């Protein structure tokens, strides 16, 4: 899917670049990642999103705090919103 057809590519690329080496530990999902999976040129337009969703596996509380420290050092970590889990 081309950049013209994927309105979320710029925000995804920005997040990817800001996360640096941390991207190797993350799985991107949600609306922003959807356009990366669509290959059919006849597919309907992708909905625009304003965020990039990612998940990561941590096995302990200390690993969680270590990841948080690394995220804060790499990028501006936004506070969790009430609907986040």
DOLOTI-219109 format. One record per residue: residue number from 1; residue in three letters; x, y, z of N, C-alpha, C in turn. Coordinates in nm, 2 decimals, padded with zeros to 4 digits. Layout:
N
BAVEX  nr rest     nu     nv     nw    cau    cav    caw     cu     cv     cw
BAVEX NUM  Ala      X      Y      Z      X      Y      Z      X      Y      Z
...
END
This chain:
85
BAVEX  nr rest     nu     nv     nw    cau    cav    caw     cu     cv     cw
BAVEX   1  Unk  00.09 -00.12  00.00  00.00  00.00  00.00  00.09  00.12  00.00
BAVEX   2  Unk  00.06  00.22 -00.08  00.15  00.34 -00.10  00.12  00.44  00.02
BAVEX   3  Unk  00.22  00.53  00.03  00.21  00.63  00.13  00.08  00.72  00.11
BAVEX   4  Unk  00.04  00.74 -00.01 -00.08  00.82 -00.04 -00.20  00.74  00.01
BAVEX   5  Unk -00.20  00.61  00.00 -00.32  00.53  00.05 -00.32  00.51  00.20
BAVEX   6  Unk -00.20  00.52  00.26 -00.19  00.49  00.40 -00.16  00.62  00.48
BAVEX   7  Unk -00.27  00.69  00.53 -00.25  00.81  00.60 -00.18  00.80  00.73
BAVEX   8  Unk -00.16  00.68  00.78 -00.10  00.66  00.91  00.05  00.63  00.90
BAVEX   9  Unk  00.10  00.62  00.79  00.24  00.58  00.77  00.34  00.68  00.83
BAVEX  10  Unk  00.31  00.81  00.82  00.40  00.91  00.88  00.41  00.90  01.03
BAVEX  11  Unk  00.30  00.89  01.10  00.30  00.88  01.24  00.36  00.75  01.29
BAVEX  12  Unk  00.34  00.64  01.21  00.40  00.52  01.25  00.56  00.53  01.23
BAVEX  13  Unk  00.60  00.58  01.12  00.74  00.60  01.10  00.81  00.68  01.20
BAVEX  14  Unk  00.74  00.79  01.24  00.80  00.88  01.35  00.81  00.80  01.48
BAVEX  15  Unk  00.71  00.73  01.52  00.72  00.65  01.64  00.83  00.54  01.63
BAVEX  16  Unk  00.83  00.48  01.52  00.94  00.38  01.50  01.08  00.43  01.51
BAVEX  17  Unk  01.10  00.55  01.45  01.23  00.61  01.46  01.26  00.66  01.61
BAVEX  18  Unk  01.16  00.71  01.68  01.19  00.76  01.81  01.21  00.65  01.91
BAVEX  19  Unk  01.16  00.53  01.88  01.18  00.42  01.98  01.31  00.35  01.96
BAVEX  20  Unk  01.38  00.38  01.85  01.51  00.32  01.83  01.52  00.17  01.84
BAVEX  21  Unk  01.61  00.12  01.92  01.63 -00.03  01.93  01.52 -00.09  02.01
BAVEX  22  Unk  01.44 -00.02  02.08  01.32 -00.07  02.15  01.22 -00.14  02.06
BAVEX  23  Unk  01.22 -00.10  01.93  01.12 -00.16  01.84  01.13 -00.31  01.83
BAVEX  24  Unk  01.25 -00.36  01.85  01.28 -00.50  01.84  01.20 -00.58  01.95
BAVEX  25  Unk  01.16 -00.51  02.05  01.09 -00.58  02.16  00.94 -00.56  02.16
BAVEX  26  Unk  00.89 -00.48  02.07  00.75 -00.44  02.06  00.68 -00.51  01.95
BAVEX  27  Unk  00.55 -00.53  01.97  00.46 -00.57  01.86  00.36 -00.46  01.84
BAVEX  28  Unk  00.35 -00.41  01.71  00.26 -00.30  01.68  00.13 -00.35  01.64
BAVEX  29  Unk  00.02 -00.29  01.68 -00.11 -00.34  01.65 -00.20 -00.22  01.64
BAVEX  30  Unk -00.33 -00.24  01.62 -00.42 -00.14  01.61 -00.43 -00.07  01.48
BAVEX  31  Unk -00.50  00.04  01.48 -00.53  00.11  01.35 -00.41  00.16  01.27
BAVEX  32  Unk -00.31  00.20  01.34 -00.19  00.25  01.27 -00.12  00.14  01.20
BAVEX  33  Unk -00.12  00.02  01.25 -00.05 -00.09  01.19 -00.13 -00.16  01.08
BAVEX  34  Unk -00.26 -00.14  01.08 -00.34 -00.21  00.98 -00.30 -00.19  00.84
BAVEX  35  Unk -00.26 -00.06  00.81 -00.22 -00.03  00.67 -00.10 -00.11  00.62
BAVEX  36  Unk -00.02 -00.15  00.72  00.10 -00.22  00.68  00.07 -00.36  00.64
BAVEX  37  Unk -00.05 -00.41  00.68 -00.08 -00.55  00.65 -00.17 -00.57  00.52
BAVEX  38  Unk -00.22 -00.46  00.47 -00.31 -00.46  00.36 -00.23 -00.45  00.23
BAVEX  39  Unk -00.25 -00.55  00.14 -00.17 -00.55  00.01 -00.27 -00.53 -00.11
BAVEX  40  Unk -00.40 -00.55 -00.09 -00.49 -00.54 -00.20 -00.51 -00.39 -00.24
BAVEX  41  Unk -00.48 -00.35 -00.36 -00.50 -00.21 -00.40 -00.65 -00.17 -00.41
BAVEX  42  Unk -00.74 -00.27 -00.41 -00.88 -00.24 -00.42 -00.94 -00.23 -00.28
BAVEX  43  Unk -00.86 -00.25 -00.17 -00.91 -00.24 -00.04 -00.97 -00.10 -00.01
BAVEX  44  Unk -01.07 -00.09  00.08 -01.12  00.04  00.11 -01.02  00.13  00.18
BAVEX  45  Unk -01.04  00.26  00.19 -00.94  00.35  00.25 -00.92  00.31  00.40
BAVEX  46  Unk -00.80  00.34  00.45 -00.77  00.31  00.59 -00.81  00.43  00.67
BAVEX  47  Unk -00.87  00.41  00.78 -00.91  00.51  00.87 -00.79  00.58  00.94
BAVEX  48  Unk -00.79  00.71  00.95 -00.69  00.78  01.01 -00.69  00.77  01.16
BAVEX  49  Unk -00.57  00.75  01.22 -00.56  00.74  01.37 -00.45  00.84  01.41
BAVEX  50  Unk -00.46  00.87  01.54 -00.36  00.97  01.60 -00.27  00.91  01.70
BAVEX  51  Unk -00.27  00.78  01.71 -00.18  00.71  01.80 -00.12  00.59  01.74
BAVEX  52  Unk -00.02  00.54  01.81  00.05  00.41  01.77  00.04  00.32  01.89
BAVEX  53  Unk -00.03  00.20  01.87 -00.04  00.11  01.97  00.06  00.00  01.96
BAVEX  54  Unk  00.12 -00.04  02.08  00.22 -00.15  02.08  00.20 -00.23  02.21
BAVEX  55  Unk  00.24 -00.35  02.20  00.25 -00.43  02.32  00.39 -00.49  02.34
BAVEX  56  Unk  00.42 -00.53  02.46  00.55 -00.59  02.49  00.53 -00.69  02.61
BAVEX  57  Unk  00.61 -00.79  02.61  00.60 -00.89  02.72  00.70 -00.86  02.82
BAVEX  58  Unk  00.66 -00.85  02.95  00.75 -00.84  03.06  00.72 -00.95  03.16
BAVEX  59  Unk  00.82 -01.01  03.21  00.79 -01.12  03.30  00.80 -01.09  03.45
BAVEX  60  Unk  00.83 -00.97  03.49  00.84 -00.94  03.63  00.82 -00.79  03.65
BAVEX  61  Unk  00.79 -00.75  03.77  00.78 -00.61  03.80  00.91 -00.53  03.77
BAVEX  62  Unk  01.02 -00.59  03.81  01.15 -00.53  03.78  01.17 -00.51  03.63
BAVEX  63  Unk  01.13 -00.61  03.55  01.14 -00.59  03.40  01.05 -00.48  03.35
BAVEX  64  Unk  00.94 -00.47  03.41  00.84 -00.36  03.38  00.90 -00.23  03.40
BAVEX  65  Unk  00.96 -00.21  03.52  01.02 -00.08  03.56  01.15 -00.05  03.47
BAVEX  66  Unk  01.22 -00.16  03.44  01.33 -00.14  03.35  01.29 -00.09  03.21
BAVEX  67  Unk  01.18 -00.15  03.16  01.13 -00.11  03.03  01.08  00.03  03.04
BAVEX  68  Unk  01.01  00.07  03.14  00.96  00.21  03.16  01.08  00.31  03.16
BAVEX  69  Unk  01.19  00.27  03.23  01.30  00.36  03.24  01.36  00.37  03.10
BAVEX  70  Unk  01.37  00.27  03.02  01.43  00.27  02.89  01.34  00.35  02.79
BAVEX  71  Unk  01.21  00.34  02.81  01.12  00.42  02.72  01.13  00.56  02.75
BAVEX  72  Unk  01.14  00.60  02.88  01.15  00.74  02.92  01.28  00.80  02.87
BAVEX  73  Unk  01.39  00.72  02.87  01.52  00.77  02.82  01.51  00.79  02.67
BAVEX  74  Unk  01.44  00.71  02.60  01.44  00.71  02.45  01.34  00.81  02.40
BAVEX  75  Unk  01.22  00.82  02.45  01.11  00.90  02.40  01.03  00.96  02.51
BAVEX  76  Unk  00.95  01.06  02.48  00.86  01.12  02.57  00.75  01.02  02.60
BAVEX  77  Unk  00.74  00.97  02.72  00.63  00.87  02.75  00.51  00.95  02.79
BAVEX  78  Unk  00.40  00.94  02.72  00.28  01.00  02.75  00.21  00.93  02.87
BAVEX  79  Unk  00.14  01.00  02.96  00.07  00.93  03.07 -00.04  00.84  03.01
BAVEX  80  Unk -00.07  00.74  03.09 -00.18  00.65  03.05 -00.31  00.72  03.06
BAVEX  81  Unk -00.40  00.69  02.96 -00.53  00.75  02.97 -00.62  00.66  03.04
BAVEX  82  Unk -00.73  00.70  03.09 -00.82  00.62  03.17 -00.87  00.49  03.10
BAVEX  83  Unk -00.88  00.49  02.97 -00.93  00.37  02.90 -00.82  00.28  02.87
BAVEX  84  Unk -00.69  00.31  02.89 -00.58  00.22  02.86 -00.58  00.11  02.97
BAVEX  85  Unk -00.53 -00.01  02.92 -00.51 -00.12  03.02 -00.38 -00.19  03.00
END
